[in-house]
Every structure is written in structure tokens, then in C-alpha cells.
Amino acid sequence: MALEIRDLHVAVEGKEILKGVNLVVERGATNALMGPNGSGKSTLSYTLMGHPKYEITRGKILLDGASLIEMTPDQRARHGLFLAMQYPVAVSGVTLYSFLHAATSAVRGYGERTPTATRGRLNSHLMPMREFRQELNEKMAFMEMDPAFLQRYLNEGFSGGEKKRAEILQMALLKPKIAILDETDSGLDIDALRLVSEGINTLQKDLNMGLLVITHYQRILNYIHPDVVHVFVDGRIVKTGDAKLVDVLEEQGYEWVRQGMG
């Protein structure tokens, strides 16, 4: 069971950004995707999750053999894909609790019940409150988060660490098969990075989750240890190796890879 990307080409406003990406992320494995700014890493993450701005001109995206390309973002989430964004959006007026309750309910299929089965039941499209609250409290304790945090508006006024911890809390509730972490280390101090990474590592083990860690720095990979490292330059993977490749990139940068492409 895996996420498979085959010969993926993607354009934005007519300009080709991804130029033939091939990648497999197995469940239980950690793949690091490293590359300089502007190489197309975030384009890949948003394309995988179904952002309408990104036009797939060629290629396939499969999760456990099913094509994701025809699926909407919410269908992809139900199928087991999760994206932790580099810059999570703030939503005024929607509490973190309401967002998590709605998202968890949707992914677990509560909104798919028939009208007959749900007639007369208040909020029948949502997971039962007591059941959800019990599970949420367990995950909050796991992430060392104050319950008062739940009543704040989603990401509004959150620090970098609070945003990322909220996303890992969401991941813990949605229980994806494959999680894409797009620059998760952005805006985190060393203590927040350690806490978030520990949460990710525990979830990966508990859920047998596949990870695609997108970054251009080594530091998150000191805590989330990759099985495979891919170097991403100019819209495609140009080199693949084991964890030792991270040290080479940290020492020499990406210029030697570009020179090898020539």
C-alpha cells in the first residue's frame, strides 16, 4: 500500500513547474524531499492534495492503486491523504474545536449517512460529541496542549509552533495513510520542533503511516529520520539516496547537484 507518482507534469498559468516526477512513498516509510527554494516542492504537495490552481498535464497519482486525480480534495482526505501546509490559513470565527470536529466527522464518513437514517437528529452529520471529545482529549494530552487552545479561532494569532502543533493534532484525529509535511520546520524554535517531531514519529509508528517530508534544511531530519532522500531541482527528482545524502547536501549545498545535471 503506497502513494505512487508516475511521470507527473504540472503547469501553473501555462508555465510548466513539475517536469516528470516519479516517486513512491510506502506506508511506514519516511521519504525526505529536499531542494532549493523555487524548485517546485510546494507545487508538488498542493498538486497531490488537489489544489485547483495546479493543472496536471500528464502523469498519474495513485494511492493504494486508486487514482487521486479525479478526486476532490475532501475525497483524497477520506482516501487517506493528509497535507500539513507550510503556512496554515487563519479562519476567523471558526474555533479550532469546531474545525477539528467537522474535519474528523467528514473524513470518517458521518456526512454520508442516508437522509432516512439521520432524520430528526441534531448535527447528525457530525461524530457524536461525547465520543469525539474523549478522543480529542487523549490527543490533546499527547500533544501537551492546553484545552483552552480549542476555543481560539483557527490559526488566528497562533505562533508558528502553535500552528504546527494544531496540524499534528489534526493528523492524529484524521489518521491518514500518507502524510505530506510541507516545510513543517518553518517558524519553529528548537523546542517546538522537537515536540512536533516527536508527535509525528509516534503517529507514524501507531498508524503505520507513510511520510513525505518536504524541506530544504537538515534540522527536521535530525528528529524525523528518513529512509530515503530525494533531491528535487527544477521540477523533478534528480538524485536519490539514503540518509547520508542529507549530510552531503548540508555540507555542499545544491550547486554540485545542478552541475551534475549539466
C-alpha positions in Angstrom: 0.0 0.0 0.0 1.6 3.2 -1.2 1.4 6.6 -2.7 2.7 6.4 -6.3 3.5 9.4 -8.5 4.3 8.5 -12.1 5.7 10.9 -14.7 3.8 13.8 -13.2 3.8 17.1 -15.2 2.1 20.1 -13.7 1.6 23.7 -15.1 0.6 26.9 -13.4 -1.0 29.6 -15.6 0.5 27.8 -18.6 4.0 27.5 -17.2 5.4 24.0 -16.6 6.6 23.6 -13.0 6.8 19.9 -12.5 8.6 18.1 -15.3 8.1 14.4 -14.8 8.1 13.5 -11.2 8.4 9.8 -10.2 8.1 8.9 -6.6 6.8 6.1 -4.4 6.0 6.5 -0.7 5.3 3.2 1.1 3.3 3.0 4.3 5.5 3.0 7.3 8.4 4.6 5.4 9.8 8.1 5.6 10.8 9.8 2.3 12.6 13.2 2.5 12.3 15.6 -0.5 15.0 18.2 -0.3 15.7 21.0 -2.7 16.4 24.7 -3.1 13.6 27.4 -2.9 11.6 27.7 -6.1 12.4 24.1 -7.3 8.7 23.1 -7.2 8.4 21.2 -3.9 5.3 23.0 -2.6 3.8 22.8 -6.1 4.1 19.0 -5.7 2.4 19.0 -2.3 -0.5 21.2 -3.4 -1.0 19.1 -6.6 -1.1 15.9 -4.6 -3.9 17.4 -2.4 -5.9 18.6 -5.4 -5.4 22.4 -5.4 -7.3 23.7 -8.4 -4.6 26.2 -9.3 -2.3 23.4 -10.4 -3.0 21.8 -13.8 -1.9 18.2 -14.3 -0.9 17.9 -18.0 0.5 14.4 -17.8 1.0 11.6 -15.4 -0.7 9.6 -12.6 -1.2 9.9 -8.8 -2.3 6.7 -7.2 -3.0 5.8 -3.5 -3.3 2.1 -2.9 -3.9 1.7 -6.6 -6.8 4.2 -6.9 -6.3 7.3 -9.0 -6.4 10.5 -7.0 -6.6 12.8 -10.0 -10.3 12.5 -10.4 -10.9 13.0 -6.7 -11.7 16.3 -4.9 -9.5 17.3 -2.0 -12.0 16.1 0.6 -12.3 12.7 -1.3 -8.5 12.5 -1.2 -8.5 13.1 2.5 -11.1 10.4 3.0 -9.0 8.0 1.0 -6.1 8.6 3.4 -4.0 11.6 2.2 -3.1 14.4 4.5 -1.2 17.7 3.9 0.4 19.7 6.7 0.9 23.1 5.0 3.9 25.4 5.3 1.7 28.4 6.0 -1.7 27.2 7.5 -4.5 29.6 6.8 -6.2 31.6 9.6 -10.0 31.4 9.7 -11.7 34.0 11.9 -14.9 33.0 13.6 -14.3 29.2 13.4 -12.8 27.7 16.6 -10.2 25.0 16.4 -12.7 22.7 18.2 -15.4 23.2 15.6 -12.9 22.7 12.7 -11.5 19.5 14.2 -15.0 18.1 14.9 -16.2 18.9 11.3 -13.0 17.6 9.6 -12.8 14.4 11.7 -16.5 13.7 11.1 -16.2 14.3 7.3 -13.2 12.0 6.9 -14.8 9.2 8.9 -17.9 9.4 6.7 -20.5 10.8 9.1 -21.8 13.1 6.4 -22.5 10.2 4.1 -25.4 8.7 6.1 -28.7 8.5 4.3 -31.5 11.1 5.0 -33.7 8.4 6.5 -31.0 7.3 8.9 -30.3 10.9 10.1 -33.8 12.4 10.1 -34.6 14.2 13.3 -31.1 14.0 14.7 -29.4 17.3 15.5 -26.0 17.6 13.9 -26.3 14.0 12.5 -23.5 14.7 10.1 -21.1 15.1 13.0 -19.3 12.5 15.1 -21.2 12.0 18.4 -20.0 14.7 20.8 -19.0 12.5 23.7 -17.1 10.1 21.5 -15.3 12.9 19.8 -14.5 14.8 22.9 -13.0 11.7 24.6 -10.7 11.0 21.7 -9.8 14.7 21.3 -8.8 15.0 25.0 -6.5 12.0 24.6 -4.8 13.6 21.5 -4.5 17.0 23.3 -2.7 15.3 26.2 -0.5 13.5 23.8 0.5 16.9 22.1 0.8 18.6 25.5 -1.8 21.2 24.5 -3.9 23.3 26.9 -7.6 22.6 26.4 -8.3 26.3 26.3 -6.5 26.3 22.9 -9.6 24.7 21.4 -11.7 27.8 21.8 -9.4 30.1 19.8 -10.1 30.8 16.2 -8.3 28.6 13.8 -4.7 29.7 13.4 -5.7 33.3 14.2 -2.9 34.8 16.2 -1.2 31.4 16.6 2.6 31.3 16.8 4.5 29.1 14.4 4.7 26.4 16.9 1.0 26.6 17.8 0.0 26.3 14.1 2.2 23.2 13.6 1.0 21.5 16.8 -2.6 22.2 15.7 -1.9 20.5 12.4 -0.3 17.4 14.1 -3.4 17.3 16.4 -5.5 17.2 13.2 -3.3 14.5 11.8 -3.7 12.4 14.9 -7.5 12.6 14.6 -7.7 12.1 10.8 -5.4 9.1 10.9 -4.1 9.3 7.3 -2.3 6.5 5.4 0.1 9.0 3.9 1.1 12.4 5.3 2.8 15.2 3.3 4.7 17.6 5.6 5.5 20.8 3.6 8.3 22.7 5.3 6.9 21.8 8.8 10.1 23.2 10.4 9.2 26.7 9.2 8.8 29.2 12.0 9.6 26.7 14.8 12.2 27.2 17.5 14.2 24.1 18.6 11.8 23.2 21.5 8.7 23.3 19.3 10.5 21.4 16.5 11.4 18.6 18.9 7.8 18.4 20.3 6.2 18.4 16.9 8.7 15.8 15.5 8.1 13.5 18.5 4.4 13.7 17.8 4.9 12.9 14.1 7.2 10.0 14.9 4.8 8.5 17.4 1.8 8.8 15.0 3.8 7.2 12.2 4.6 4.2 14.3 1.0 3.9 15.7 -0.7 4.3 12.3 1.9 2.7 10.0 1.8 6.0 8.2 3.9 6.9 5.2 5.7 10.3 5.4 6.8 12.6 2.6 8.9 15.3 4.4 9.5 18.3 2.2 12.3 20.6 3.4 15.4 22.4 2.3 17.1 22.2 5.7 18.6 19.3 7.6 17.3 20.2 11.1 13.9 18.5 11.0 15.7 15.4 9.6 17.7 15.2 12.8 14.4 14.3 14.5 12.4 12.6 11.7 14.9 10.2 10.3 14.4 9.4 6.5 14.7 6.0 5.0 15.1 7.5 1.5 16.3 11.0 0.5 15.3 12.6 -2.9 16.9 15.8 -4.3 14.4 17.9 -6.1 15.7 20.5 -8.6 13.9 22.3 -11.4 10.7 20.4 -11.1 12.0 16.9 -10.9 13.9 14.4 -8.7 17.5 14.4 -9.9 19.1 12.2 -7.2 18.0 9.6 -4.7 20.0 8.1 -1.8 19.9 7.1 1.8 20.1 9.3 4.9 23.8 10.0 4.3 22.8 12.2 1.4 21.4 14.7 3.9 24.8 15.3 5.3 26.3 15.8 1.8 23.7 18.4 1.0 24.2 20.2 4.3 27.9 20.4 3.6 28.0 21.1 -0.1 24.6 22.7 -0.8 22.7 22.0 -4.1 25.1 23.6 -6.6 27.0 20.3 -7.1 23.7 18.6 -8.0 22.9 21.3 -10.6 26.4 20.9 -12.1 25.9 17.1 -12.3 22.6 17.8 -14.2 24.6 19.6 -16.9 
